[in-house]
């Protein structure tokens, strides 16, 4: 079961896509394989996931730091700010940029 708010689902989608795009770019366009670029342990998916983590950091900060909508409560006269939240499993999107490198390291070490 996935639990997300707003665009938080992108924290699960972006790093694998960047890893796949980097792998495809190096293999199909440049004719390189994992061994010829990053040695025998095949770090191409890990490097792609790290690039995705960078996108998550900046994208998550941008999404979660946008100003909210200010509304005036007619009964109390106080201003209330309604702000969107972009999380995956209650973790803000930008902090997944620190979780993905751990997974990328595990992938690189298990190959």
Helices and strands as residue ranges (DSSP letters): E 4-5, H 10-24, I 25-29, H 34-38, H 44-64, E 69-72, E 79-82, E 87-88, E 91-92, G 93-95, H 96-110
